[in-house]
Amino acid sequence: MTTTCWSQVTVTGTVIFNDDKSAAPGINVVEKGTMNGTQTQQDGRFKLTVSDANAVLVFTFIGVMTQEIKLNGRSEILVKLKLDCNKDFFDSRQVHIYANSGVINNPVGGQIDIASPWIFHGVIKGSYGYQTDLDDKKMQTGQVEFAHYISNCDFDIDFRWSYRQVTFDNNLDFRVNSFETDLNLNETKFIAGYSHIDFTKMESADNKNLSGLVIGIGRYFNIPLYPTATVKIGLYKDKVEYQASIQGGLQGFLCFIKFYKLDEFNELSLGIGKRFVYGVKRRKG
């Protein structure tokens, strides 16, 4: 119902979708604070008589982002609407258990990953892995990740602390701590961060504390096993750390291939595992 008063003005306009500039039919157009409204026609156009030349029009429809436009005395307007998005993240409330083996140095090992329910607008993930030759070689990895804590329709951002520790032939011992950020754009992620290494090499009395940058890139592939490939490089003063992985899974089955190298130590690890989901996954909108 339109309220009649001396200051009434008639507003005409066109509503289009911002992505492809096509007409937006069926969009609800309401004068804010009233029941006065209409809908756009097939060509996206509308006409509405409002009570004030400075009234605010509200544009709503399922699947598009609500937009408010103040007329500021205008009698004709063009409105560009953005599609809303509901992003589904399927990595919460999960436990992954792996049996893995190092092909080069550490043949016996395992790994466990745990992901929380949705909490504080994201997912908290923890991971710990251990490999050994049951003698004088061992490799430990761990990480804590805050996933999807910054997220919108176009991207999401993860924050991560990761740890690597290697003992090798009673000669080489090092520990690496990294603080990294992932920028996830569609099916690609860009990785950047800061890393610190405590490095000891017995036979050459090489003891160093080094800091450097971590850079990397990752890619998700929509093919069988839905693998994600990631490559990262840590750049220090006189050393380079290499990390690469391909991991995926299907219907609860998991697998990975990982490569790691720093100084004279390198390892190629193969793993198979099982995914368990606890509780009911929530939808992130």
ZISULKA-V387636 format. One record per run of one state. SS is the DSSP state (h for helix, s for strand, l for the rest). FROM is the first residue (numbers start at 0). TO is the last residue. If there is no record, write none. Layout:
ss->{SS:SS}
from->{FROM:FROM}
to->{TO:TO}
//
This chain:
ss->{l:s:l:s:l:s:l:s:l:s:l:s:l:s:l:s:l:s:l:s:l:s:l:s:l:s:l:s:l:s:l:s:l:s:l:s:l:s:l:s:l:s:l:s:l:s:l}
from->{0:8:17:22:23:27:31:36:39:44:50:55:60:63:64:66:70:75:81:82:83:93:102:107:115:118:119:121:132:137:151:155:168:171:185:187:201:205:220:227:235:239:250:252:262:264:277}
to->{7:16:21:22:26:30:35:38:43:49:54:59:62:63:65:69:74:80:81:82:92:101:106:114:117:118:120:131:136:150:154:167:170:184:186:200:204:219:226:234:238:249:251:261:263:276:284}
//
